[in-house]
Structure formats: C-alpha cells, structure tokens
C-alpha cells in the first residue's frame, strides 16, 4: 500500500500527476425554473403504515432517512435509518420494482439489535442480499422469509468495530468498508473474510466514512475516505484504487487540494470516467477523473467568491439513468435537496422540484437504478431522502408512464 503525492500512479491507466489538479470549469446550479423529470412519491412518511402519521417510539416509528437501496430479485429494498435514539432500530422494507402504491411496502423483519439505528450499506452478491449496520454487523438473506436472515460476521469484537458504510462486488469478491479507522474487508463467499486495508491507508485522519465503487473502464476498485470535521487542520478526503484488491495506491491529492473537501461521499463510473461527490462545509463539489488524460477536474462547484447563500454542502448520492449522470445534493442551511443530471458530466440541469415540494427534505441520502426487460425496456431511478420532521421519503421516475397512488 503506497500513498503517492507528486508522483505518477501505479499503472498506465491510473497515471496522474497529483501535484497538478486540472480545474477546467466551474458549473453552477441551473435556475429552479428548469424543466424537471416526472417523479412520483411511493412511500408514506418514514415508511409509516398511513400517510402523514405522527412519529411514535418503537418499530413502526417514522424513520429519518433512507440509508441504502438496491434491487434483489424483482423487489426494491430500502433501509430506513434513524438518528433519533428514542425511535427504535433501523428497518428494511421491500416493494415490487415499478410499484407506486405506498401500501405495498413490506417490512422484511430483519432482526436488528435495538442499538443498530443505521443500516446504510446494501449489496447483492452470489444470490444473496447483504445489509451492513452502524454497529459493524453484517446480515444476509438468501430468500424471502424473515427466518432466512443470518448474521455472517463476528459481533462487535475489535476486528469488526466501526460502521459498515458501503459494499461493492469486484472480481467475484465482496468488499466491505468500515470506519474508525478506515478499513476494508473482502470475502469470496460472504462468510470468510480477509482484512485487506487494516490501517486507514496509513493516515489516522481517515476515521469517518469509506465509500466503495467499481470503475469498469479501468477495471479497478475505488475507495473514497472521509475525515469527521470538515475544514479541520487535516488533509481532506483521499481516493484510493486497486487492480487486485490487495495493493492500493492513492490517485488524488489530499482533499483535491483543500481540507474543505473533507468527505468523499459518493463515487461512480460514468462514460468511462470516475466521478466523486464531496461534503464540503463551503459547498458540495463534484470531481471527474478523466480516463483520456488521467487528471482530475472540477465539474460542479456552486460556490462563487465570496461563497454565500443557501448552497448545498453535500453530494451524497449518484446514479446513472437513461444515459445521464444524476447527482443528489443538499444540506444547505435553509434550502431543500435537489437532483442534477448531466449527459456529459459537465453541463448540468435540474431534474426535480426543490425538495420534491417538501422543504424538510434536506438531502438525497440514497439512489439506485434498475432496468426491466421488454420492448422497449423499462428503466427506473429511485431517490431516498433525509427528512427529520416527517420521515424519509422514496421517489421514483421512469422512462415510461406510471400511475400515481
């Protein structure tokens, strides 16, 4: 494992000069009157059993945010997490893909402990669905019955401490990332695990979130790190890559040149390039690592000098839908979330109404896409929100018309 600064990367596909970051252009938010996509709400507030239900303690309490979403079988699975200690543990729900009826969500009855408030990582691997929690517990199911859930890692011992932030499948292996400090595990079967990054990539400041993504154009696995205090006197987020799952090298300058880029909150491959969305206490940023030149460039920065106003602080979620890159932003001081989309990764248009018409939807916490066979195929994009007032929401858009409930 090698941390590079001011040197070339580890093979030709990752050659990058880390002393020079190409900032080719700054892209700003499209005015709010821009045409938005056709979205429909598909759940009740916080996955409650009735619309606009009041929050109550216990398993059926409204949940604050959608921690993760993925498709398993013919169902969309969503974890409903809560940062309110009195509101019970996280839950996992499912609904048939394309279904818009909020009454059709089913509680998967994942038997989480009461101290597991978050379940922010999901992955499908070798015919099983995996769910990772804030307490470092990993669960999987091979079928559709509650009794099928099995805990597949040790419970809160020293080697498994830390929140499970993300998972990714790379070269027939399941990778899992934790924090405090940053570490990465891999497994060929979901049962037997090997620690491949044990020491926060050699930097103790990498103590917060760790996001994983696969970049198929370079055939690499990528990890983005985070520090807990944006703007604190540390180096900022780091982007690491491996072509074999074991040997890792850094491919960006710390914080992309500033410690204000504290957290690499989202990563995705789009049109052959790697994109990273950051949490920045001044404004969210989106960076692109172009395959053709192997340098980083800023492709979204809403912060002009001086930086003022209700500017989003975080780019939490990304997804590729209908040939465009969609990015969910939010955490502005007094403004709701919004989603941007781009056909080229540089020029952006707004894809939804601010906050989905709810000012309490402060940021997009998760996104996922799925396609169904047909003539023509049907494509769906799902977005989950953080809403501390009335509970998490799930919204859906598609390339085909759908009914509203």
C-alpha atoms as one frame of an Amber mdcrd trajectory, in Angstrom:
protein
   0.000   0.000   0.000   1.551   3.256  -1.064   0.451   6.849  -0.635   1.593
   8.946  -3.560   1.996  12.730  -3.664   3.529  14.402  -6.656   4.391  11.116
  -8.397   2.893   9.048 -11.159   0.217   6.451 -10.341   0.552   2.711 -10.213
  -0.059   1.694 -13.805  -0.694   3.364 -17.131  -4.450   3.514 -16.673  -4.018
   5.357 -13.377  -1.228   7.698 -14.366  -1.996  11.033 -12.681   0.058  13.987
 -11.613  -1.082  14.685  -8.069   0.718  17.991  -7.844  -1.496  19.425 -10.556
  -5.257  19.176 -10.478  -6.865  20.470 -13.635  -9.794  22.702 -12.805 -11.184
  23.196 -16.276 -14.507  24.822 -15.451 -16.942  25.653 -12.691 -20.510  24.579
 -13.292 -23.324  26.259 -11.401 -26.853  25.240 -10.482 -29.359  25.601 -13.275
 -32.166  28.040 -12.351 -35.060  26.475 -10.475 -37.463  27.054 -13.353 -35.656
  24.418 -15.425 -37.822  21.533 -16.595 -37.724  18.646 -14.114 -38.273  14.925
 -14.593 -41.572  13.259 -13.814 -41.320  11.915 -10.255 -43.838  10.091  -8.088
 -43.742   9.506  -4.341 -44.022   5.784  -3.497 -43.987   5.606   0.322 -45.675
   7.156   3.334 -43.718   9.414   5.656 -40.941   7.407   7.259 -42.472   4.167
   5.919 -45.369   4.583   8.343 -48.476   2.491   7.770 -50.606   5.526   6.975
 -49.929   8.841   5.217 -48.738  11.712   7.407 -48.687   9.550  10.545 -47.220
  11.074  13.693 -43.849   9.806  14.861 -44.143   7.391  17.773 -41.484   5.336
  19.551 -40.989   1.725  18.551 -40.514  -0.411  15.465 -43.191   1.407  13.444
 -41.878   4.885  14.160 -41.135   7.163  11.238 -37.566   6.764  10.069 -35.429
   9.799   9.359 -33.634   8.797   6.165 -33.171   6.120   3.534 -29.763   4.666
   4.291 -29.383   2.425   1.234 -31.361   0.993  -1.671 -30.789  -1.900  -4.045
 -32.741  -4.341  -6.206 -32.840  -8.023  -5.223 -34.973 -10.381  -7.267 -37.940
  -8.356  -8.505 -38.084  -6.083  -5.472 -36.644  -2.745  -4.464 -35.146  -2.961
  -0.961 -34.678   0.166   1.160 -33.238   0.579   4.630 -34.957   3.129   6.840
 -32.480   4.508   9.353 -32.950   6.839  12.292 -30.591   9.158  14.090 -33.087
   9.699  16.920 -32.103   7.438  19.794 -35.634   7.004  21.158 -37.150   5.908
  17.874 -36.018   2.281  17.722 -33.704   0.441  15.379 -33.332   0.613  11.618
 -35.685  -1.367   9.399 -35.513  -2.870   5.906 -38.534  -2.704   3.578 -39.270
  -4.017   0.089 -41.708  -3.268  -2.719 -42.048  -4.718  -6.241 -39.998  -2.821
  -8.823 -42.187  -0.239 -10.560 -44.937  -0.349  -7.909 -46.139   3.105  -6.884
 -48.594   2.085  -4.164 -47.249   3.016  -0.719 -49.421   0.349   0.904 -47.429
  -2.383  -0.861 -44.207  -1.889   1.114 -43.447  -4.885   3.342 -41.275  -4.962
   6.443 -38.569  -7.583   5.842 -38.297  -8.163   9.621 -34.543  -8.007   9.741
 -33.849  -8.802  13.437 -31.501  -5.893  14.190 -30.496  -5.129  17.761 -32.041
  -2.033  19.308 -28.741  -0.156  19.222 -28.492  -0.505  15.436 -30.012   2.811
  14.366 -28.403   2.853  10.908 -28.264   0.320   8.092 -26.563   2.295   5.349
 -24.910  -0.423   3.233 -26.515  -2.969   0.881 -25.183  -5.293  -1.795 -26.297
  -8.303  -3.819 -23.636 -10.993  -4.064 -23.873 -14.568  -5.348 -27.619 -14.844
  -4.944 -27.873 -13.197  -1.526 -28.773  -9.750  -0.198 -26.345  -8.262   2.351
 -27.131  -5.452   4.796 -24.461  -3.691   6.900 -25.185  -1.672  10.056 -23.695
   1.157  12.093 -22.522  -1.262  14.778 -20.448  -3.283  12.334 -22.916  -6.137
  11.975 -23.442  -7.821   8.614 -26.643  -9.688   7.739 -27.639 -11.640   4.669
 -30.715 -13.364   3.283 -30.952 -15.954   0.524 -34.756 -15.871   0.258 -37.890
 -14.006   1.228 -38.786 -15.245   4.721 -37.835 -13.451   7.968 -36.285 -16.660
   9.305 -33.774 -16.600   6.443 -31.788 -13.650   7.829 -28.398 -14.717   9.179
 -25.661 -12.727  10.865 -22.471 -13.522   8.953 -19.709 -11.742  10.861 -18.490
 -11.588  14.461 -20.470  -9.310  16.766 -18.703  -6.126  17.799 -15.290  -7.541
  18.555 -12.212  -5.451  17.973 -11.680  -6.557  14.395 -15.237  -5.687  13.332
 -15.674  -2.387  15.152 -16.835   0.570  13.108 -19.840   1.390  10.969 -20.258
  -0.507   7.704 -20.526   2.331   5.187 -20.561   0.580   1.830 -20.081  -2.658
  -0.091 -19.066  -3.486  -3.663 -18.590  -6.600  -5.787 -15.270  -6.716  -7.624
 -13.706  -9.679  -9.433 -16.082 -12.191  -7.825 -15.309 -10.925  -4.326 -17.497
  -8.952  -1.920 -15.749  -5.912  -0.437 -16.929  -4.121   2.689 -15.729  -0.792
   4.118 -15.830   0.393   7.741 -14.723   3.462   9.684 -12.956   4.340  12.975
 -10.424   3.880  11.493 -10.994   3.199   7.797 -10.628  -0.477   6.905 -11.697
  -2.751   4.055 -12.530  -6.460   4.117 -13.068  -8.910   1.269 -14.757 -12.306
   1.024 -15.219 -14.938  -1.686 -18.459 -16.250  -0.162 -19.797 -13.685   2.331
 -18.795 -15.905   5.245 -14.998 -15.979   5.324 -13.395 -12.544   5.480  -9.908
 -11.159   4.979  -8.791  -7.697   6.103  -7.102  -6.052   3.094  -6.876  -2.453
   4.374  -6.259  -2.578   8.139  -4.852   0.843   8.992  -6.801   3.713   7.403
  -4.469   3.681   4.382  -1.667   4.751   6.711  -3.403   8.010   7.681  -5.175
   8.071  11.091  -7.270  11.025   9.940  -9.200   8.636   7.642 -11.549   7.880
  10.506 -15.001   8.526   9.097 -16.930   7.295   6.067 -15.446   4.984   3.432
 -17.267   4.646   0.104 -16.557   1.914  -2.458 -17.223   1.836  -6.201 -16.051
  -0.149  -9.206 -14.623   1.688 -12.209 -15.074  -0.856 -15.036 -13.353   1.292
 -17.660 -10.082   0.959 -15.717 -11.003  -2.368 -14.106 -10.263  -1.018 -10.633
 -11.947  -0.891  -7.240 -12.020   2.616  -5.773 -12.370   3.765  -2.158 -13.116
   7.306  -1.021 -12.338   8.294   2.568 -13.533  10.977   4.928 -12.461  12.921
   7.980 -15.022  13.792  10.613 -14.527  17.541  10.877 -14.779  19.457   7.570
 -12.172  22.191   7.429 -10.213  20.845  10.394  -6.405  21.011  10.145  -6.040
  17.687   8.343  -5.580  16.797   4.713  -9.136  16.158   3.495 -10.592  13.168
   1.674  -8.489  10.656  -0.191  -9.245   8.465  -3.229  -7.520   5.087  -3.358
  -7.598   2.432  -6.071  -6.590  -1.183  -6.532  -6.441  -3.515  -9.511  -6.051
  -6.695  -7.464  -7.940  -5.982  -4.218  -4.785  -6.087  -2.123  -2.354  -3.398
  -3.290  -3.790   0.112  -3.039  -2.449   3.468  -4.216  -3.786   6.973  -3.816
  -4.885   8.631  -7.055  -5.802  12.138  -5.874  -4.156  14.934  -3.982  -5.472
  15.052  -0.395  -8.818  16.857  -0.379  -8.348  17.663  -4.081  -6.067  20.429
  -2.879  -8.046  21.672   0.142  -9.014  20.206   3.503 -12.502  21.658   2.995
 -13.256  18.625   0.807 -13.489  16.534   3.953 -15.516  13.531   2.804 -15.769
  11.620  -0.469 -19.486  10.973  -0.077 -20.297   9.358  -3.445 -18.366   7.683
  -6.261 -19.476   6.326  -9.625 -18.200   5.464 -13.105 -19.933   7.254 -15.996
 -18.986   7.250 -19.689 -15.561   5.825 -18.882 -14.686   8.453 -16.271 -14.702
   8.320 -12.474 -16.810  10.876 -10.564 -16.547  11.812  -6.887 -19.015  13.942
  -4.925 -17.750  15.560  -1.740 -19.021  17.008   1.508 -17.529  20.453   1.894
 -18.502  22.964   4.590 -18.500  25.748   1.968 -20.235  23.923  -0.889 -20.574
  20.469  -2.388 -18.153  19.649  -5.205 -18.121  17.093  -7.997 -14.774  15.958
  -9.379 -14.071  13.948 -12.512 -11.084  11.712 -13.214 -10.899  11.542 -16.991
  -9.596   8.336 -18.463  -8.212  10.032 -21.580  -5.845  12.329 -19.644  -5.811
  10.738 -16.143  -6.146  14.030 -14.299  -8.831  15.428 -12.019 -11.056  18.329
 -12.955 -13.816  20.167 -11.132 -17.122  19.747 -12.982 -19.515  21.207 -10.400
 -18.879  23.996  -7.932 -21.793  26.288  -6.988 -19.667  28.449  -4.704 -18.639
  31.783  -6.150 -16.347  34.166  -4.311 -17.449  35.085  -1.738 -19.398  31.899
  -1.077 -22.815  32.855   0.308 -26.465  31.859   0.284 -28.237  28.538   0.534
 -25.619  26.449  -1.223 -25.634  22.652  -0.900 -22.887  21.260   1.288 -23.042
  17.607   0.252 -23.239  15.421  -2.857 -24.329  12.227  -1.104 -25.696  10.068
  -3.921 -25.051   9.325  -7.608 -26.678   7.096 -10.221 -26.560   6.586 -13.996
 -30.016   6.742 -15.582 -31.074   6.977 -19.229 -27.600   7.913 -20.407 -27.198
  10.685 -17.842 -25.392  11.070 -14.552 -27.776  12.002 -11.731 -26.440  13.536
  -8.519 -28.405  14.186  -5.334 -27.358  17.280  -3.390 -28.420  19.008  -0.203
 -27.662  20.073   3.360 -27.943  23.774   2.591 -28.636  25.885   5.710 -32.171
  26.849   4.722 -32.920  25.161   1.410 -34.111  21.669   0.479 -32.466  18.988
  -1.633 -32.336  18.871  -5.410 -31.111  16.477  -8.090 -28.934  17.453 -11.035
 -28.428  15.461 -14.212 -25.877  15.697 -16.991 -25.405  13.961 -20.333 -21.707
  14.803 -20.456 -20.745  15.061 -16.771 -20.059  18.773 -17.059 -23.208  20.654
 -18.053 -25.999  20.249 -15.504 -29.773  20.627 -15.445 -32.120  20.315 -12.511
 -34.066  17.029 -12.559 -36.655  17.583  -9.827 -38.532  20.264  -7.948 -36.655
  21.538  -4.912 -37.198  19.174  -2.005 -39.799  17.250  -4.013 -42.104  20.082
  -2.845 -41.189  19.428   0.802 -38.797  21.910   2.404 -37.955  19.363   5.106
 -36.281  17.015   2.600 -32.799  18.313   3.288 -30.697  15.945   1.171 -30.796
  12.897  -1.115 -29.422  10.089   1.044 -29.514   7.188  -1.456 -30.138   6.493
  -5.143 -30.356   3.376  -7.292 -31.473   2.336 -10.761 -32.960  -0.810 -12.292
 -33.999  -1.927 -15.764 -36.691  -4.444 -16.700 -36.737  -6.380 -19.945 -39.369
  -5.521 -22.524 -39.882  -3.854 -25.852 -38.758  -1.258 -25.132 -37.090  -1.941
 -21.749 -38.348  -0.029 -18.718 -35.835   1.915 -16.654 -36.393   3.220 -13.128
 -34.498   5.706 -10.969 -35.173   5.780  -7.221 -34.175   8.528  -4.773 -34.423
   8.354  -0.988 -34.399  11.424   1.244 -33.353  12.624   4.678 -36.284  14.282
   6.460 -36.007  14.852  10.205 -39.503  16.360  10.505 -41.922  13.858   8.949
 -39.689  10.947   7.986 -37.832   9.542   4.999 -39.377   9.618   1.533 -38.793
   7.472  -1.569 -39.377   8.910  -5.032 -39.327   7.214  -8.431 -39.063   8.280
 -12.052 -39.130   6.156 -15.202 -38.780   6.275 -18.963 -42.390   5.022 -19.242
 -45.674   6.432 -17.873 -46.815   5.198 -14.471 -49.911   5.635 -12.330 -49.939
   7.667  -9.121 -51.488   6.489  -5.908
